[in-house]
Amino acid sequence: MFAQRWIDGCVCRLTRTGLEYFASEQERSTLVHNEQQSNGRLDGKVALVTGAASGIGQAIAERFAREGAHVCLVDLNEEAARNTAREIVQSGGKAASHVCDVANQKAATELFRRIARENPIDILVNSAGVSHIGKLENTSEAEFDRIFQVNVKGTYNCMYAVIDSMKTNGGGAILNLASIAATAGLADRFAYSMSKGAVLSMTLSVARDYLAHNIRCNCISPARIHTAFVDGYLKKNYPGREQEMFRALSQTQPIGRMGKPEEVAALALFLCSDEAAFITGTDYPIDGGFFNLHG
């Protein structure tokens, strides 16, 4: 049984797995027509995106929805996830928001398995993560543990939670968000680099172990991407010099600017679509020339 109610001008259905947004009754009839006419690259797919309430995860969720996927947005920020899901639906997509701490294996496993019982999960994108700035000597044990719990264990927990369902349903696509910090020696990124190196290694291991089950696993390694985190970092550490430092950070990419979340989402779409059926166990830098064009 599903409870249906109005929230923020939308018809919502409270399911066992979260709050699923539809549109107003007038918009809903348009959605039905759009579904019949849809020819998106992810039509009929169920995509679960963690960290989907902001930044790169949000951009991926929005792009996947525009391509026909039913997107399950998972985030700790309930209000932001709900708002993003509502905006997706009001734009003609299908979305449901779910609150979950990916660092908690029990919570992640219970949520993902409930979702899979209603709609088999075709795609998992692990975008939830936290950043950290510091060298070995000024990284506390508490900070190190926090980075490990979210970035490493969170990615492990989510893959662990969906792998049986994907095996049962004949395959799937897993995409992890790593970083150029996984393979480059970046200054003041000790704990963060550790965590993203682990994400890259887990990606390769999962890709190898589940070849026979038609489960592909890849990762994306972005350089600097302009998100709210960057703006907050500059405001906190360089008050009054935000624009100056933004330009300086942008120039560390040979292309002369930071990347956009939407650009990462475009690559994510390709890697999770059937167009990338021959691609697994691969790390894709999206770095504005950072690795190859210095000097």
C-alpha positions in Angstrom: 0.0 0.0 0.0 1.2 3.5 -0.9 0.2 6.7 0.8 -0.3 9.6 -1.6 -0.3 13.2 -0.7 0.4 16.8 -1.9 3.8 18.3 -1.0 5.2 21.5 -2.5 2.6 21.4 -5.3 3.5 17.9 -6.3 1.7 14.6 -5.9 3.9 12.4 -3.8 3.8 8.7 -3.0 5.3 7.5 0.3 6.7 4.1 -0.5 8.6 1.7 1.7 11.9 3.1 0.3 11.4 6.8 0.3 9.5 9.8 -0.9 8.7 9.5 -4.6 7.7 12.7 -6.4 5.3 12.9 -9.2 4.0 16.2 -10.6 0.8 18.0 -10.3 -2.2 16.3 -12.0 -1.9 18.4 -15.1 1.9 17.9 -15.3 1.5 14.2 -14.6 -0.5 13.7 -17.8 2.3 15.5 -19.7 4.8 13.1 -18.1 2.9 10.1 -19.3 2.9 11.5 -22.8 6.7 12.3 -22.5 7.4 8.7 -21.4 5.6 7.4 -24.4 7.7 9.7 -26.7 11.0 9.3 -24.7 14.0 7.9 -26.4 16.7 8.6 -23.8 19.9 6.7 -23.4 18.9 5.3 -20.0 15.2 4.6 -20.8 13.8 2.0 -18.4 16.9 1.9 -16.2 16.8 2.4 -12.4 19.8 4.4 -11.3 20.9 4.9 -7.7 23.1 7.9 -7.1 24.7 8.7 -3.7 25.7 12.2 -2.8 22.9 13.3 -5.1 21.7 16.4 -3.3 24.6 18.7 -4.5 27.6 19.1 -6.7 28.7 16.3 -9.0 26.1 13.8 -7.7 23.3 16.2 -8.2 24.4 16.9 -11.8 24.6 13.2 -12.5 21.1 12.6 -11.1 19.6 15.4 -13.1 21.4 14.2 -16.4 20.4 10.6 -15.9 16.7 11.6 -15.3 16.8 13.7 -18.5 17.9 10.5 -20.3 15.0 8.5 -19.1 16.3 6.8 -15.9 14.3 6.5 -12.8 16.7 8.1 -10.3 17.0 7.2 -6.7 18.7 10.1 -4.9 20.6 9.1 -1.8 22.0 11.7 0.6 22.3 12.7 4.2 20.7 16.1 3.5 17.1 15.2 3.4 15.8 18.6 2.4 18.3 19.1 -0.5 17.7 15.6 -1.8 13.9 16.1 -1.7 14.2 19.5 -3.5 16.4 18.0 -6.2 13.9 15.1 -6.7 11.0 17.6 -6.9 12.9 19.7 -9.5 13.6 16.6 -11.6 10.0 15.6 -11.6 8.8 19.1 -12.4 11.1 19.0 -15.4 9.6 15.8 -16.7 11.7 13.1 -15.0 11.3 10.3 -12.5 12.9 10.5 -9.1 12.7 9.5 -5.5 14.7 10.8 -2.6 16.1 8.7 0.2 18.1 9.6 3.4 21.0 7.3 4.2 24.4 7.5 5.8 26.5 5.4 3.3 29.2 4.9 6.0 26.6 2.8 7.9 26.6 -0.7 6.3 23.3 -1.8 7.9 21.5 1.3 6.8 22.8 1.3 3.3 22.2 -2.5 2.8 18.6 -2.3 4.1 17.7 0.7 1.9 19.3 -0.6 -1.3 17.7 -4.0 -0.9 14.3 -2.5 -0.3 14.7 -0.4 -3.4 15.9 -3.4 -5.4 12.8 -5.5 -4.3 10.5 -2.8 -5.9 12.7 -1.9 -8.9 15.9 -3.9 -9.8 18.9 -1.5 -9.7 20.6 -1.2 -13.1 23.1 1.5 -12.2 24.9 2.5 -9.1 26.9 5.8 -8.9 29.0 6.3 -5.8 29.4 10.1 -5.6 29.0 10.6 -1.9 32.3 11.8 -0.4 34.0 14.3 1.8 37.2 16.2 1.2 40.2 17.0 3.5 43.2 19.3 3.3 46.3 18.5 5.2 49.7 16.7 5.4 50.4 13.5 7.3 51.7 15.4 10.4 48.6 17.6 10.8 45.9 15.0 9.9 44.4 13.8 13.2 43.2 10.2 13.7 39.6 11.5 13.8 40.0 13.3 10.5 41.6 10.2 8.9 38.8 8.0 10.2 36.1 10.3 8.9 37.6 10.3 5.4 38.0 6.5 5.4 34.5 5.9 6.7 32.7 8.0 4.1 35.0 7.8 1.0 36.3 4.2 1.3 33.8 2.3 3.5 30.9 4.2 2.0 31.8 3.1 -1.5 32.4 -0.4 -0.3 29.1 -0.5 1.5 27.1 0.7 -1.5 28.7 -1.8 -3.9 28.3 -4.6 -1.3 24.6 -3.7 -1.0 23.8 -3.9 -4.7 26.1 -6.7 -6.0 23.7 -9.6 -5.2 20.8 -7.9 -6.9 22.8 -7.1 -10.0 24.0 -10.7 -10.2 20.4 -12.0 -9.9 19.2 -9.6 -12.5 21.8 -10.4 -15.1 24.2 -7.5 -14.7 24.6 -3.8 -14.1 26.9 -0.8 -14.2 28.8 0.6 -11.2 30.5 3.9 -11.4 32.7 5.3 -8.6 34.0 8.8 -8.2 37.7 8.7 -7.6 40.0 11.7 -8.2 43.3 12.7 -9.8 44.5 12.6 -6.2 44.4 8.7 -6.5 47.3 8.6 -8.9 49.1 12.0 -8.6 51.1 13.3 -5.7 49.1 16.4 -4.7 50.3 18.6 -1.9 48.2 18.7 1.4 45.9 15.9 0.3 47.3 13.0 2.5 44.0 11.5 3.8 42.0 12.4 0.7 44.5 10.9 -1.7 44.5 7.7 0.4 40.8 7.4 0.2 40.6 8.0 -3.6 43.4 5.5 -4.2 41.3 2.9 -2.4 38.3 3.8 -4.5 40.4 3.2 -7.7 41.7 -0.1 -6.4 38.2 -1.3 -5.4 37.0 -0.4 -8.8 39.5 -2.6 -10.5 38.9 -5.5 -8.2 35.1 -5.4 -8.6 35.4 -5.1 -12.4 37.6 -8.2 -12.5 35.6 -10.3 -10.0 32.2 -9.8 -11.7 33.1 -10.0 -15.4 31.2 -13.3 -15.6 28.1 -11.7 -14.1 27.9 -8.9 -16.8 28.6 -6.3 -14.1 30.8 -3.4 -15.4 32.7 -1.2 -12.9 34.6 1.9 -13.8 35.6 5.2 -12.1 36.0 8.8 -13.0 38.9 10.9 -11.7 38.1 14.6 -11.8 40.6 17.4 -11.3 39.2 20.6 -9.8 35.5 20.9 -10.4 33.7 24.1 -9.5 31.2 23.2 -6.8 29.9 24.9 -3.7 32.7 23.1 -1.8 35.3 25.2 -3.7 33.4 28.4 -3.0 33.2 27.6 0.7 36.9 26.7 0.8 37.9 29.9 -0.7 35.6 32.0 1.5 37.0 30.3 4.6 40.7 30.3 3.8 41.1 33.4 1.6 38.5 36.0 2.8 38.6 39.0 0.5 40.8 37.2 -2.0 38.2 34.7 -3.3 38.3 35.8 -6.9 42.1 36.0 -7.0 42.5 32.5 -5.6 39.7 31.1 -7.8 41.7 32.3 -10.9 44.9 30.8 -9.5 43.3 27.4 -8.8 41.6 27.5 -12.3 45.0 27.9 -13.9 46.4 24.7 -12.4 44.5 23.0 -15.2 46.3 23.5 -18.5 42.9 24.2 -20.1 42.7 27.3 -17.9 39.5 26.7 -15.9 37.9 24.4 -13.5 35.5 21.7 -14.8 31.8 21.8 -14.4 29.7 19.2 -12.6 27.6 18.9 -15.8 30.8 17.8 -17.7 31.4 15.0 -15.2 27.8 14.0 -15.6 28.1 13.7 -19.3 31.0 11.3 -18.9 29.1 9.4 -16.3 26.2 9.1 -18.6 28.3 7.5 -21.3 30.0 5.1 -18.9 26.7 3.9 -17.4 24.9 3.6 -20.8 24.8 0.6 -23.1 27.1 2.6 -25.4 30.0 1.7 -23.0 29.2 -2.0 -22.9 32.8 -2.8 -23.9 34.3 -0.7 -21.1 35.1 -2.0 -17.6 37.9 -1.8 -15.1 38.9 1.7 -16.4 39.7 5.0 -14.7 38.8 8.0 -16.7 40.5 11.3 -15.8 38.5 14.4 -16.5 41.2 16.9 -15.8 41.5 19.7 -18.3 44.9 18.3 -19.4 46.3 18.1 -15.8 48.1 14.8 -16.3 49.5 15.1 -19.8 49.7 18.7 -20.8 51.9 20.4 -18.1 55.3 21.7 -19.2 
